[in-house]
Amino acid sequence: MSLLEVRNLAKHFGGNTAVDDISFDLAAGELLALIGPNGAGKSTTFNMVGGQLTASAGSIRFDGRELLGTPSYRIAHMGVGRTFQIAATFASLTVLENVQMALLSHHRKVYSFWRAATHRFRSEALDLLEQVGMHNQASRPCSELAYGDVKRVELAMSLAGQPRLLLMDEPTAGMAPAERNALVALVKSLVVKRNMAVLFTEHSMDVVFAYADRIIVLARGRLIAQGNAEHVRAHPEVQAVYFGTGKTFEAVAPGGEAS
Ligand SMILES: Nc1ncnc2c1ncn2[C@@H]1O[C@H](COP(=O)(O)OP(=O)(O)OP(=O)(O)O)[C@@H](O)[C@H]1O
């Protein structure tokens, strides 16, 4: 049984069909990319899996339990995490303190005096920072970090919730090509090490083709292709929907760069 089973999922906004009867699976230890041109239905799909949007039809089962109709906070506690957006880090706090905050929040501990709580979860936070390669910068304020390093801190904060499935909506947005590759390579290594499932959206084809175990392609709400990079790259319907968008589909070694 797959960890995540999406069946006949649909979402209509009035007369507009944003997601049209899509089905896919995601297993533990798998990095699955959700791609498609603008307006394809990627964010809508994400938001239904995370519980931020209700579905019009279908089913989303996580570890055998139905997610549709389940409030997003409960979905999070079932083990479905979401990457924090940049605004979620507290610029004035240090890298370590931000991850401690995420751990406190996961364990639902509320401290009226934050400073009194700073000793809590210190070793766990350092361990998470080590996993994302940021333990050497633990005492720096987040405000001083390079953008790519903030993204690593956000990843460590997401891991504080011990997700079995992590949803990452455009994790590399705004990053330079080398940083993008490094971040997704890191995510891929965490998927393997933690036997975690990751569903991510990404506009950068080079990153998707280099690191995703499997790719699903949406266009105008419909799932038009799914499979490995080779299969998707050669798929005529995929080539047709991307034709004229400036995207290319050449094979690129990890660390390389296509458009
Ligand atoms: N709240 C909403 N109300 C009405 N229509 C919506 C709403 N959210 C999304 N849509 C429509 O649903 C369709 C799919 O949008 P969605 O944001 O899921 O696409 P996307 O693939 O994430 O696009 P992008 O890559 O541009 O972020 C689009 O036609 C969009 O206009």
The ligand as a Tripos MOL2 file, in Angstrom:
@<TRIPOS>MOLECULE
LIG
   31    33     1     0     0
SMALL
NO_CHARGES

@<TRIPOS>ATOM
      1 N1         -9.4660   30.4540   -5.1870 N.pl3     1 LIG1
      2 C1         -9.6590   30.3200   -6.5060 C.ar      1 LIG1
      3 N2        -10.7920   30.7870   -7.0720 N.ar      1 LIG1
      4 C2        -11.0170   30.6350   -8.3900 C.ar      1 LIG1
      5 N3        -10.1620   30.0420   -9.2450 N.ar      1 LIG1
      6 C3         -9.0110   29.5680   -8.7360 C.ar      1 LIG1
      7 C4         -8.7030   29.6830   -7.3480 C.ar      1 LIG1
      8 N4         -7.4900   29.1170   -7.1260 N.ar      1 LIG1
      9 C5         -7.0590   28.6760   -8.3310 C.ar      1 LIG1
     10 N5         -7.9720   28.9490   -9.2880 N.ar      1 LIG1
     11 C6         -7.8690   28.5980  -10.7150 C.3       1 LIG1
     12 O1         -7.5880   27.2050  -10.7910 O.3       1 LIG1
     13 C7         -6.6670   26.9340  -11.8200 C.3       1 LIG1
     14 C8         -5.4550   26.1970  -11.2520 C.3       1 LIG1
     15 O2         -4.7200   27.1050  -10.3990 O.3       1 LIG1
     16 P1         -3.4470   26.6520   -9.5420 P.3       1 LIG1
     17 O3         -3.0320   27.8470   -8.7480 O.co2     1 LIG1
     18 O4         -3.7560   25.4160   -8.8200 O.co2     1 LIG1
     19 O5         -2.4010   26.3640  -10.6970 O.3       1 LIG1
     20 P2         -0.8140   26.1600  -10.5780 P.3       1 LIG1
     21 O6         -0.4930   24.9960  -11.4400 O.co2     1 LIG1
     22 O7         -0.4050   26.0950   -9.1600 O.co2     1 LIG1
     23 O8         -0.2860   27.4990  -11.2580 O.3       1 LIG1
     24 P3          1.1000   28.3290  -11.0120 P.3       1 LIG1
     25 O9          2.2040   27.4910  -11.5590 O.co2     1 LIG1
     26 O10         0.8720   29.5560  -11.8320 O.co2     1 LIG1
     27 O11         1.1940   28.5900   -9.5370 O.co2     1 LIG1
     28 C9         -6.3410   28.2620  -12.4770 C.3       1 LIG1
     29 O12        -7.1880   28.4250  -13.5990 O.3       1 LIG1
     30 C10        -6.6900   29.2700  -11.4010 C.3       1 LIG1
     31 O13        -7.0760   30.4940  -11.9720 O.3       1 LIG1
@<TRIPOS>BOND
     1     1     2 1
     2     2     3 ar
     3     2     7 ar
     4     3     4 ar
     5     4     5 ar
     6     5     6 ar
     7     6     7 ar
     8     6    10 ar
     9     7     8 ar
    10     8     9 ar
    11     9    10 ar
    12    10    11 1
    13    11    12 1
    14    11    30 1
    15    12    13 1
    16    13    14 1
    17    13    28 1
    18    14    15 1
    19    15    16 1
    20    16    17 2
    21    16    18 1
    22    16    19 1
    23    19    20 1
    24    20    21 2
    25    20    22 1
    26    20    23 1
    27    23    24 1
    28    24    25 2
    29    24    26 1
    30    24    27 1
    31    28    29 1
    32    28    30 1
    33    30    31 1
@<TRIPOS>SUBSTRUCTURE
     1 LIG1         1 GROUP 0 **** ****
